[in-house]
Amino acid sequence: MPAARLTESLIRAGASDKSFARGQEFFRSKAVSRLTLRGNILSGECEGTSSPFYRVRAEVDGGGIRSADCTCPYDFGGYCKHLVALLLAYARAPQMFTVSRTPAELLADLSREQLLTVLVKLLDEQPDLSDQVELMIAAPSVSRRGTPTRGSRKIDAEAYRRRVRGIMHSLDRMRMSEAYWHVGGLVGELRGVEATAMEFLTGGDAEAALRILVTLLEESHDGFEYIDDSNGELGDFLSGVGESLAEAILSCDLSEKERTKLVGELNSLHGELSDYGVEGLDVAIAAARHGWNESPLEAQAASQQVSRDEEPDEWTNEDDDFSDELYAPAWSSESPAQELTRAKLNVLERQERTDEYLALCLRTGAHLRYALKLCALDRQREAVAHALKNLSAADEALTLAQALRESNHLDDAVKIGERGLQLAGRKAALGAWLGAIEEARGRTPQALAAWLAAFSDAPSLVGWQIIKRLAGAGWNKLKPEAITSLEKFYDKRPLAEVLLHEGEWDAAIQVANRSKQDHTLVALVADALITRRPDWVIRTSVKQAEALIVLTKSNLYPVAADWLRRAKAAHAHLGQDAEWQKYLRELKEQYKRRPALQTQLASLS
């Protein structure tokens, strides 16, 4: 079995209170079955509601739970109740799992004929898999080195022109007010055309990709005036096509004459599309004009890179003085120089020109991509050393740490994660990821530090509970700091949830009173205090309900009725049923000419 310390606290940290409670019920009632352990993969089946059962799967390692998924439709954050049941089964009764060989181990010794027999039989028994196999076979093939080709595949450019034209005019028969809501779907179809071009590029046919992308831009411009792009969705998409186009251009072996002609075409397109706010073709024009030569923009950006030649080769855990200026990102996300460099890196990576790729990463300060490529080359030690010295943001550290964990270098992943906590940027995701691993490895102080960093950026009730548990006897010293994080956070819901959890009813009421416009927060507090502070619940609920009723909008009446149900429950707790009925009669009489409201009030008697 994998060396994973899968504890109940780790499972609880990844699930909501409701999901964890229901998962416990499922585990106790033996609703999870067919438990199997293949390598470090846990799997099983759990009783379902809309399906006889759901398939559950989780991957574990020395850092705890690496990934988990379920076929149920749950989409509210954290593990669903079915996954909780699976994980609890492994944590509490690992002997329930049947240990089996991994698919690779099962198939390793089979001959080609045996593999073919197994595959054919599987497809006969499960015909739905045939579609997936056929799509995989039909996908554009990728050459071993992904080298660019010229005219390797003839495409019907006019077919793509008709396709894009049809998409751009697909909303013509709709009223403007109706068409506005369908622009997102239109952009989604255009993305499909762009994706097809990138498939050709990945398959080594850069010229086909180039023709498709230019056609996409030309026809999108011709149809733009018929589209209500008030939210900028279409314009943003077309701006982004510029970078894909740059990759296609860089992948083509264009002559100087072809390059000059293309620059003229793109300049014309840019001028026309800029009338609609599309400004993303600069990167493609630069790629066409300069090719693989360094453009003036790139040269200027490269010269601004901060030299770290005098930095120590190894990072230590000592408290170094890292300034924000030194480790600030080199370019803004909108920089054409950054986009052009990113396009070049994508092409080099696609074509497996590794030495050139690494050299460009170093020249332009793309330190995360440099470290990730070293990891892919099984040069983890170099990747870690470079990252400890050069990464500048917490999210970069998280990306690299996750890649190291995926390649089974957990110690290095933890080292990079711990370094990330000292870098700039938001640390909520990194802290939660690292905190779970540190705790699974029995490193409580480090787990606490990670969760504190996460809580400081994005406080929550779950984070509060984890920090409190990890702090143990030192909680009283940490509690004021945690309260400060909650009070400073823009969303006051976590503060209210914590106060309710801690039984500080009056403090929770003060938060609700200060957040009167946040109706969901007020409702949260009211629901929790029906039996604790019924008088406040009655006053607040009646006020909320009457404010909705006076708006004379029938779609708000059900919401008003929900508030009144809270008032009714609070009256009942106080033994004031007569007072409630009196108020309800007066409300019905006052609004007797509103039949839609009367229907809602009738349910409250």
PyMOL commands that set and color helices and strands:
alter all, ss='L'
color gray80, all
select helices_A, chain A and resi 8-13+17-28+81-92+94-96+103-107+112-125+128-138+157-168+176-202+206-224+233-251+256-276+282-290+296-303+336-350+354-364+367-376+380-390+394-406+410-420+428-440+444-457+461-488+493-501+505-514+519-528+534-549+554-573+577-590+595-602
alter helices_A, ss='H'
color red, helices_A
select strands_A, chain A and resi 32-38+41-47+53-61+64-70+98-100
alter strands_A, ss='S'
color yellow, strands_A
deselect
rebuild
show_as cartoon
